[in-house]
Amino acid sequence: MTNPNQKNVADASQTVSGHRGLSFEEAIIFEIDTPGSSAVDLPEPEHDRDRLGGLRRRGGVGLPGLSEPDVVRHYTRLSQKNYSIDSGFYPLGSCTMKHNPRLNEKMARLPGLADIHPFQPASTAQGAYRLMDTLAHWLKELTGLPAIALSPAAGAHGELCGLMCIRAALQASGDARSVVLVPESAHGTNPATAAICGYAVESIPGNGNGRVDLNALKERLGPDVAAVMITNPNTCGLFETEAKEIADAVHTAGAYFYMDGANFNAIVGRVTLAELGVDAMHINLHKTFSTPHGGGGPGAGPTVLSEALAAFAPVPFVVHGPRGLAMAEHAGQGEAQHSFGRMKGFQGQFGVFVRAVAYMMSFGKDGLRQVSGDAVLNANYLRVRLSEELTASYDGICMHEALFDDRFLKDTGITTLDFAKAMIDEGFHPPTMYFPLVVHGALLMEPTETESKATLDQFCESVLALARKAKRGDAVDDFKNAPVLTPRRRLDETQAARKPVLRWKPVPMPQAAE
Ligand SMILES: *Cc1c(COP(=O)(O)O)cnc(C)c1O
């Protein structure tokens, strides 16, 4: 869906075929259907005996007919339209889009690890259990917390795990509470998790420095508050310097301190979470410990737990038994005496565990410490260089991501969205936009430690040039029309959200039964 009000700036480069350069205008597979074509050439069966009786299908199945080269080309071209961290710089704030070393992929594909089955007898899966035990050990070591649940399948799932442990602990002490407090800069998954868990969500304001207002938090704490969920470093890219005071106040009020650890990449090897008073925290293995993500593929959100919550952790988990390692599958086994149950089929995202262990082992503890140092250095490099033309939202050093707002675009008629679209023509994936909500027209940039200075310089030069062009005031249309060099221009996102067309051909609905 293109915007009809937009003049097509790229008309001059229209071609007869509709393709541009070697970038193809790709049709939907049903549109290139050649009925009768097939990738395989099988003879008609000799004995076409009907063994299905009246259930035999009479009509076609409606699959497109294509030759093998047509299928290969179609999907290869589609795959080339994907933008990914392997194609270029991907400064999407809060997402930690960093290079995934190929070694991890190689390890995850080792037949002994890739072909294992979750129902295999424990005696034949000792290596896999040991890998999970090693991962659990490293994550406990890196956070200083005594217990861990490996099975949550993503960050949001880890949050749910943490809150379910908290709910189980409160219920066990006969103290069911009803409210979870979340700062206004929180990632959307935090309030969503609390709501799914049955809690009323209340927002805590910021203090003007991009951090939680400790006094406002203290004022709201009371006997109805079950937990406080705080992201640290937070979504403004800043360290919550009063985290310990927050934890103390939360504990004094009889509540639990949940820390969203999705941004662990900024502090890995440097901060002992146990010393900050954290009760539960998930870690996004796919962000910090290098599993390709962003396409909805498997991730993992292991959740570390304090002593107070350890007994409520979900099953399964690895235990050391008399005949080697075993999997505790039920409450009452091993450490989790009061386990609230199971969150997921089988043991968790095993392939992601393999990548994380390979990544940790190849970096070592000192290497992981350097990861966070370099991630923070790169973010501050962007913050300082881009501040020449852009407006940084908060003074002082940031953590893993640099937050800008739209004050630098004031009176230009150009919005954050226009600016981000113009970045695409320059060959850069836009940063996170309009999030966090606490600043106006946010641009949140997370370079990660795996980008070189040359890449960051090229990015800065393009962004600074765009900002100067925006401020000159003579190129508003260029920004409004951007992107002009992409296979698709600006989409009518409202229309797409309100009236999504999810089928190629509408299928007639059967008449509803009376
Ligand atoms: C990514 C992220 C999450 C959610 O993680 P998923 O794996 O996408 O579910 C939660 N909080 C923060 C701060 C994040 O950046």
PDBQT file of the ligand as one rigid body, heavy atoms in Angstrom, charges set to zero:
ROOT
HETATM    1  C1  LIG A 601      13.939  -6.944  24.377  1.00  0.00    +0.000 C 
HETATM    2  C2  LIG A 601      13.442  -6.467  25.670  1.00  0.00    +0.000 A 
HETATM    3  C3  LIG A 601      12.445  -7.190  26.365  1.00  0.00    +0.000 A 
HETATM    4  C4  LIG A 601      11.704  -8.375  25.800  1.00  0.00    +0.000 C 
HETATM    5  O1  LIG A 601      12.473  -9.422  25.361  1.00  0.00    +0.000 OA
HETATM    6  P1  LIG A 601      11.908 -10.458  24.283  1.00  0.00    +0.000 P 
HETATM    7  O2  LIG A 601      12.949 -11.511  24.180  1.00  0.00    +0.000 OA
HETATM    8  O3  LIG A 601      11.715  -9.680  23.022  1.00  0.00    +0.000 OA
HETATM    9  O4  LIG A 601      10.600 -10.977  24.791  1.00  0.00    +0.000 OA
HETATM   10  C5  LIG A 601      12.091  -6.741  27.628  1.00  0.00    +0.000 A 
HETATM   11  N1  LIG A 601      12.639  -5.632  28.153  1.00  0.00    +0.000 NA
HETATM   12  C6  LIG A 601      13.572  -4.909  27.502  1.00  0.00    +0.000 A 
HETATM   13  C7  LIG A 601      14.157  -3.691  28.161  1.00  0.00    +0.000 C 
HETATM   14  C8  LIG A 601      14.001  -5.291  26.234  1.00  0.00    +0.000 A 
HETATM   15  O5  LIG A 601      14.925  -4.566  25.581  1.00  0.00    +0.000 OA
ENDROOT
TORSDOF 0
